Amino acid sequence: MKDKKLKAKYLKIEDFFIKKINSGSLKAGDRLPPEVKISQQNGFSRMTVNKALKDLEKQGYVTRIAGRGTFVKEKSIVRSLNETVSFSDIIKRQRMTPGSTLLSYNLLESKAVPTYVSFSNSSIMPSKFHYLKRLRTGNNQPIAINEEYLNFDVMQNIDLALLNKSLYQYLKKCKLPLIENYAEINAVRATKEQQSLLHLSVDFLLKTLANVDTISISGKRVPLGVFVSYYNPDLYTYRFNGSNI
């Protein structure tokens, strides 16, 4: 019971400052009140306030500088390298509403896909790929462009209407578990279209590529697809944890 009360208290503090930051009342560079003042104003213990500020830092809302205080950061969505989680879930963790807009769909022959769409652990290349291009948003702000190449031999029919939400949830509904073979991260030059869609202030993007398998109805491990994402580097951050080094 004590743990539940503690959780409710520190979440109240987090929600208070997140609303202030998202509404613009607190801007990048603004200093939050000292822990003692927050504690006195709200009647919470220093331990509760400290936990809330640490969580806000983990979520990318603030930065804490020893001897100086806690300051609002430029908004950035933080994701750890060692977690496999959907874009929608990451956005929800930031107390934001995820969005997805299907920009284009094509059924491509294998010879028409980029060279990076390959599966080293499979001797048989899929006959065709569903190609999906989607704009991903948080609170209606453009954050990423997703390009997915899905194995047609595994899922021949796709309900495009459902893809205006979470692809992860759609694949889960289709009972297709995700088994990530590897992921790559690098910076790439943004095209004019990408700059326009993401409202970029810079001419480069953070690109991630994930090569993914699944389990077929017959119980065999087979290629599911290649998932490519282009993120606005001003809004999205990958964090290296100690376990990644």
Buried (B, 14 or more C-beta within 10 A) or exposed (E): EEEEEBEEBBBEBBEEBBEBBBEEEBEEEEEBBEBEEBBEEBEBEEEBBBBBBBBBBEBBBBBBEEEEBBBBBEBBBBBBEEEEEBBBEBBBBBBBEBBBEBBEBEEBEBEEBEEEBEBEEBEEBBEBBBBBBBBBBBEEEBBBBBBBBBBBBBBEEBEEEBBEEBBBEBBEEBEBEBBEBEBEEEEEEBEEEBBEBBEBEEEBBBBBBBBBBBBBEEEEBBBBBBBBBBBBBBBBBBEEEEEEE
